[in-house]
Amino acid sequence: MYILAIESSCDETAAAVVEDGRRILSNVIASQVEEHQLYGGVVPEIASRRHAEAISAITRRALEASGLSLTDIGAIAVTAAPGLIGALLVGVNFAKGLALAAGLPLVPVHHLRSHVAANYLTHPALEPPFLCLIVSGGHSHIVQVEGYTAYTVLGRTRDDAAGECFDKAARAMGLPYPGGIHLDRLAPSGNPMSFPLPRPRVEGSRYDFSFSGLKTAVLNLLHNAKQKGETLSLPDLAASFQHTAVELLGGNLLLAAEDTGAKTVVLAGGVSANSGLRSFMERECAARGLTFCAPSLPLCGDNAAMVGAQAFYEWQAGHTAGMELNAAATMPVDRPVW
């Protein structure tokens, strides 16, 4: 089955054609990063307008690149939640119109489930059950993926998401937007033991995360150094920060794997591209005899191919929607409601 998928949850306008949830026929992305760099972060109003300007052409390009026409498509899929509400609405309304005009089923997809499904495109043999760490700018979750549409949340952040913490720490260091990528590039040239940073634990919740204290510690180090007229080594600070954040993320995931008896451990989301996190998990999973999977780097960030991958399984489960479908800025990954 060929699914035409649309993604517009943040600052990438994307469309893709995916076959049977596993094979990418096309994956076209229009990024707004350069424009949002001017402001040091995503401006929701600008993002929504750029989606409206680009979505029709991007969808046409995805169809052309796939070598198919709309008559070959079996369903229209779209990210419906969570994300920036204005940006989501552009994609949802476009997909509704397209599905109605073409007489095709409309499949709403949860954004975090899509990130998990990016692994199905990279690792065609991967099947549930497995344990997954979903880490991005807005989300940090440990979930048991019991089936393609059956999720149980074991842990989550209590404050800042990991990606948000990376970006804010990087911005405080004076690194360009998007900060997490530049921090990751800087960290290998520093000493990760230079700065002892806090490793917050959430009392009574073995798998939950707290990153606000780590972020604040970095800000305080930089602020105190500035007040004293001192200069900190940014490579050392970046390395120390990344080392601490990775051990917090990976440590909780490995703890959950041990407790649940999971044999396969998976990364998903934008922060799954972080070289420190990937190498830590590869090393630790190998030492424990666990199978480790992560998306290919082009599929870690927001894209429509991952939406098409998850949509195939949502469609198989009968999770379709009518023209009453609306976007939602927030929605639980384990109990999506359309």
Disulfide bonds with the S-S distance in Angstrom:
none
